Amino acid sequence: MNGLEMEKLIRANFNLSNSSNSDDIFKDIDAWDGDDISISIKTQHTALRTGNLAFETHLVDAQGQTMDSWLYTGKSAEYWFVVGDIVYVYDAQKIKAWIARNIKDLRSVKLTDPKRIAENVAQGRKYIQSSCILVSMKRIEHLVERELFL
């Protein structure tokens, strides 16, 4: 299931409102819980294998131009990370603060999977690659606000 399909499933399962405002896309807001809690939904099934969550730091277009991504520019109040059939909910500001304090100890990677790049191109996305910081789920388990089950 791709990210867009997962977002739809999460919104339906947890009675969230779809983010209909086009500005929300640039704020990394995928859904709303009521009127006041903005949510960014992150599908991270590779965390089942690696134990790491990927926090996107930069986007790269086909010409190699970069821009800051959701870790630095996002405005969501919560991050909902989908790992298998569990949704880990984090307060966005707390996780960003933790990453800022621990950035020198975290691994950064550039995601260049040809399948993912092709999917991004097929969806008409301008930015087709990304760079991420990998964070062990064990290191941030104390920051989990709640767990939800699909």
DAFEN-V502821 format. One record per pair of residues at least 12 apart in sequence whose C-alpha atoms are under 10 Angstrom apart, sorted by the first residue. I is the first residue (numbers start at 1). GAP is how many residues later the second one is. D is the distance in Angstrom with one decimal. If there is no record, write none. Layout:
I|GAP|D / I|GAP|D
This chain:
1|42|9.1 / 1|44|9.7 / 2|41|7.9 / 2|117|9.6 / 3|38|8.3 / 3|39|7.3 / 3|40|5.7 / 3|41|8.9 / 3|79|9.7 / 4|26|9.6 / 4|37|9.4 / 4|38|9.8 / 4|39|9.0 / 5|38|9.8 / 6|35|8.3 / 6|36|8.7 / 6|37|6.9 / 6|76|8.4 / 7|23|7.3 / 7|24|8.3 / 7|33|9.0 / 7|34|6.3 / 7|35|8.1 / 7|36|8.2 / 7|73|9.9 / 7|75|9.5 / 8|22|9.4 / 8|23|9.4 / 8|33|9.8 / 9|141|9.0 / 10|21|9.2 / 10|31|8.1 / 10|70|9.3 / 10|72|8.9 / 10|77|8.9 / 10|140|8.0 / 11|19|8.9 / 11|20|7.0 / 11|21|8.7 / 11|22|9.1 / 11|30|9.3 / 13|136|9.5 / 13|137|7.4 / 14|19|8.7 / 14|134|9.0 / 14|135|9.8 / 14|136|9.1 / 15|16|9.8 / 15|17|9.3 / 15|18|7.7 / 15|19|9.1 / 16|14|9.6 / 16|15|6.1 / 16|16|5.6 / 16|17|5.1 / 16|18|7.2 / 16|19|10.0 / 16|21|9.9 / 16|22|9.8 / 16|23|9.1 / 17|13|8.9 / 17|14|5.5 / 17|15|5.0 / 17|16|6.4 / 17|17|7.2 / 17|18|8.7 / 17|21|9.7 / 17|22|9.9 / 18|12|6.7 / 18|13|4.8 / 18|14|6.5 / 18|15|9.2 / 18|21|10.0 / 19|12|4.7 / 19|13|6.5 / 19|19|8.7 / 19|20|9.1 / 19|21|9.9 / 20|12|9.7 / 24|14|9.2 / 24|16|10.0 / 24|50|9.3 / 24|51|8.5 / 24|52|9.0 / 25|15|9.8 / 25|49|9.3 / 25|50|10.0 / 26|43|9.4 / 26|44|8.5 / 26|47|8.3 / 26|48|7.5 / 26|49|8.7 / 27|13|9.1 / 27|42|9.7 / 27|43|7.5 / 27|46|6.8 / 27|47|4.8 / 27|48|5.0 / 27|49|6.9 / 28|12|6.0 / 28|13|8.8 / 28|41|8.9 / 28|42|6.1 / 28|43|9.2 / 28|45|8.0 / 28|46|5.0 / 28|47|6.3 / 28|48|6.3 / 28|51|9.7 / 29|12|8.0 / 29|41|9.6 / 29|45|7.6 / 29|46|7.0 / 29|47|5.5 / 29|48|8.7 / 29|49|9.2 / 29|50|9.4 / 30|12|9.4 / 30|46|8.5 / 30|49|9.8 / 30|50|10.0 / 31|45|9.1 / 32|44|9.3 / 32|45|9.7 / 32|46|9.8 / 33|45|10.0 / 36|41|8.9 / 37|39|7.8 / 37|40|6.1 / 37|41|7.4 / 38|37|7.9 / 38|38|4.9 / 38|39|5.1 / 38|40|6.4 / 38|41|8.8 / 38|54|10.0 / 39|36|8.9 / 39|37|5.3 / 39|38|6.0 / 39|39|4.9 / 39|40|5.9 / 39|41|6.8 / 39|50|9.3 / 39|51|9.8 / 39|52|9.6 / 39|53|9.0 / 40|30|9.3 / 40|34|8.6 / 40|35|8.8 / 40|36|5.8 / 40|37|8.0 / 40|38|6.3 / 40|39|4.9 / 40|40|6.0 / 40|41|8.4 / 40|49|9.8 / 40|52|9.0 / 41|35|9.6 / 41|37|8.6 / 41|38|6.1 / 41|39|4.8 / 41|40|6.1 / 41|41|7.4 / 41|46|9.1 / 41|47|10.0 / 41|48|9.3 / 42|12|9.1 / 42|13|9.2 / 42|37|7.1 / 42|38|6.0 / 42|39|4.7 / 42|40|6.0 / 42|41|8.8 / 42|45|9.2 / 42|46|9.7 / 43|37|8.4 / 43|38|6.0 / 43|39|4.8 / 43|40|6.7 / 43|41|8.8 / 43|44|9.1 / 44|36|9.9 / 44|37|6.4 / 44|38|5.6 / 44|39|5.3 / 44|40|7.9 / 44|43|9.8 / 45|36|9.2 / 45|37|7.0 / 45|38|4.9 / 45|39|5.6 / 45|40|9.2 / 46|37|7.7 / 46|38|8.8 / 47|34|9.8 / 47|35|9.2 / 47|36|6.3 / 47|37|8.4 / 47|87|9.9 / 47|88|9.8 / 47|89|8.8 / 47|90|8.1 / 48|35|6.4 / 48|36|6.7 / 49|34|10.0 / 50|84|9.8 / 50|86|8.4 / 50|87|9.4 / 51|32|9.6 / 51|83|9.5 / 51|84|8.3 / 51|85|5.8 / 51|86|5.8 / 51|87|7.7 / 52|81|9.4 / 52|82|5.8 / 52|83|5.1 / 52|84|4.3 / 52|85|5.5 / 52|86|8.4 / 52|87|9.4 / 53|28|8.1 / 53|29|9.9 / 53|30|8.9 / 53|79|9.3 / 53|80|8.2 / 53|81|5.7 / 53|82|5.3 / 53|83|6.4 / 53|84|6.4 / 53|87|9.7 / 54|27|9.7 / 54|53|9.9 / 54|54|9.1 / 54|55|9.1 / 54|77|9.1 / 54|78|5.7 / 54|79|5.7 / 54|80|4.7 / 54|81|6.5 / 54|82|9.0 / 54|83|9.9 / 55|14|9.1 / 55|15|8.0 / 55|16|6.2 / 55|17|9.7 / 55|40|10.0 / 55|41|9.5 / 55|44|9.3 / 55|53|9.3 / 55|75|10.0 / 55|76|8.4 / 55|77|5.2 / 55|78|5.1 / 55|79|6.4 / 55|80|7.6 / 56|12|8.7 / 56|13|6.0 / 56|14|6.2 / 56|15|5.8 / 56|16|8.6 / 56|52|9.5 / 56|53|9.5 / 56|54|9.5 / 56|55|9.6 / 56|74|6.7 / 56|75|5.9 / 56|76|4.2 / 56|77|6.5 / 56|78|8.8 / 57|12|4.9 / 57|13|6.5 / 57|14|5.4 / 57|15|6.6 / 57|16|9.0 / 57|51|8.9 / 57|52|9.7 / 57|53|9.7 / 57|73|7.4 / 57|74|5.7 / 57|75|5.2 / 57|76|6.8 / 58|12|7.9 / 58|13|8.4 / 58|14|8.6 / 58|15|9.9 / 58|52|9.0 / 58|69|9.6 / 58|71|8.5 / 58|72|5.5 / 58|73|5.1 / 58|74|7.0 / 58|75|9.7 / 59|51|9.5 / 59|52|9.8 / 59|67|9.3 / 59|68|5.8 / 59|69|7.3 / 59|70|5.9 / 59|71|4.4 / 59|72|6.5 / 59|73|9.1 / 60|50|9.5 / 60|51|9.8 / 60|66|8.5 / 60|67|5.2 / 60|68|6.1 / 60|69|5.0 / 60|70|5.6 / 60|71|8.0 / 61|60|9.9 / 61|64|8.7 / 61|65|5.9 / 61|66|4.1 / 61|67|5.5 / 61|68|6.6 / 61|69|8.7 / 62|55|9.6 / 62|59|9.1 / 62|63|9.9 / 62|64|7.5 / 62|65|6.9 / 62|66|6.6 / 62|67|8.1 / 63|63|9.9 / 63|64|9.4 / 63|65|10.0 / 64|63|9.2 / 64|64|9.6 / 64|65|9.0 / 65|62|8.8 / 66|61|8.3 / 66|63|9.3 / 66|64|8.6 / 66|65|9.5 / 67|60|9.0 / 67|63|9.5 / 68|62|9.6 / 68|63|9.5 / 69|61|8.3 / 69|62|8.7 / 69|63|9.2 / 71|21|8.9 / 71|22|10.0 / 71|24|9.5 / 71|25|7.1 / 71|28|9.5 / 71|61|9.0 / 71|62|9.3 / 72|24|8.3 / 74|18|8.9 / 75|17|8.4 / 75|18|9.3 / 76|15|8.9 / 76|16|6.7 / 76|17|8.9 / 77|13|8.7 / 77|14|6.2 / 77|15|5.4 / 77|16|7.2 / 77|17|9.8 / 78|12|5.6 / 78|13|4.7 / 78|14|4.8 / 78|15|8.1 / 78|16|9.5 / 78|17|9.4 / 78|67|9.4 / 79|12|6.4 / 79|13|5.8 / 79|14|9.6 / 79|16|8.8 / 79|65|10.0 / 80|12|9.3 / 80|64|9.9 / 80|66|9.7 / 80|67|9.2 / 80|68|9.3 / 81|66|9.6 / 82|65|9.9 / 82|66|9.2 / 82|67|9.4 / 82|68|9.2 / 83|66|10.0 / 84|65|9.4 / 84|66|8.7 / 85|63|8.5 / 85|64|5.9 / 85|65|5.1 / 86|61|6.6 / 86|62|5.8 / 86|63|4.7 / 86|64|6.2 / 87|59|8.3 / 87|60|5.6 / 87|61|4.9 / 87|62|6.1 / 87|63|7.5 / 88|49|9.9 / 88|53|9.3 / 88|55|9.7 / 88|56|6.3 / 88|57|7.6 / 88|58|6.3 / 88|59|4.8 / 88|60|6.6 / 88|61|8.9 / 89|54|8.7 / 89|55|5.8 / 89|56|5.5 / 89|57|5.4 / 89|58|6.2 / 89|59|7.8 / 90|50|9.5 / 90|51|9.6 / 90|52|9.9 / 90|53|6.4 / 90|54|5.2 / 90|55|5.4 / 90|56|7.5 / 90|57|9.3 / 91|52|7.7 / 91|53|7.9 / 91|54|6.8 / 91|55|9.8 / 92|51|10.0 / 94|49|7.4 / 94|50|9.8 / 95|45|8.1 / 95|48|7.1 / 95|49|9.2 / 98|42|8.4 / 98|45|8.9 / 99|34|8.9 / 99|35|10.0 / 99|36|8.4 / 99|41|9.5 / 102|33|9.8 / 103|30|8.5 / 103|32|9.7 / 105|30|9.5 / 106|27|6.5 / 106|28|6.4 / 106|29|6.6 / 106|30|8.9 / 107|25|8.4 / 107|26|5.7 / 107|27|5.5 / 107|28|7.6 / 107|29|9.9 / 108|23|7.0 / 108|24|5.6 / 108|25|4.4 / 108|26|6.2 / 108|27|9.3 / 109|21|8.6 / 109|22|5.6 / 109|23|5.4 / 109|24|6.4 / 109|25|7.4 / 110|19|7.7 / 110|20|5.9 / 110|21|4.2 / 110|22|6.3 / 110|23|8.9 / 111|17|9.6 / 111|18|6.1 / 111|19|5.5 / 111|20|5.8 / 111|21|7.4 / 112|16|8.9 / 112|17|6.1 / 112|18|7.5 / 112|19|8.9 / 113|16|8.3 / 114|14|9.9 / 114|15|9.4 / 116|12|8.0 / 116|13|8.0 / 117|12|6.2 / 117|13|9.5
